[in-house]
Amino acid sequence: MKLKIGKETKRYIMANIDVKSIKELSDYNFFIPAYQRDYKWTTQVVEKLLTDISEFKLKEIGNNEKTWYCLQALVLKKLSKQAIKKHNLKGNTLEVIDGQQRLTAIFLIEHYINEMFREKGKNKELIICYETQKIRSKFLIDLQIEKKDNSIEIDNIHYFCHISLAYCTIHSWFQNNKNINQEYFITKFLNYTKVIWFEIEKADSIEIFTKINIGKID
């Protein structure tokens, strides 16, 4: 379909639009380019997401379909072969033009579920690669809670500000909500929490990012 990229322009781009569950996102690799903002979701935003998913009630809507929780949109574009080679990435990698905040939060929740609840039967996690050196992919993978004192293990205090704080927030939320049905929450999160998937074609990524984010607070 055609997608308008700005009020003041009549130019349109082509976009494949779909809806994908968190579980389906794990089939893709995502690349966060340097023009993106750093991850800055606050404790309150992370807690609200977890609470919304916890309180969301699955309902049958017919034809074996159930209601689902919408986590807004991801705007994506297939990464060029040159960029894939330059950053040493895999062929099936998508550039994230908009949505990296929620995508990083999704990864952190996935990773926490695997660490704390799954042991050997871990769920597949989505893969995020960052162009900027401020956040390293390996750091995300290595995040873990020290079970002896429920603190977070970090090897570089630089990362504590937002990523580590978000992970601690997830841990604290689960510690404060021990009465929830963990398996029911995980089912809702993986299968019935979904994003609107905009995969654009043949357009300038930075221009689209700018149009989407005009007026937003840093």
Secondary structure, DSSP 4 states (H G I P E B T S, - for coil): -EEE--TT---EEEEEEEEEEHHHHTTSEEEE-TTSPPP---HHHHHHHHHHHHHPPP-EEETTEE--EEEEEEEEEEPPHHHHHHTT--SSEEEEEE-HHHHHHHHHHHHHHIIIIITTSPPPPPEEEESSTTS-HHHHHH-EEETTTTEEE-S-GGGGGTHHHHHHHHHHHHHHTTTS-HHHHHHHHHHSEEEEEEEEESS-HHHHHHHHHTT---
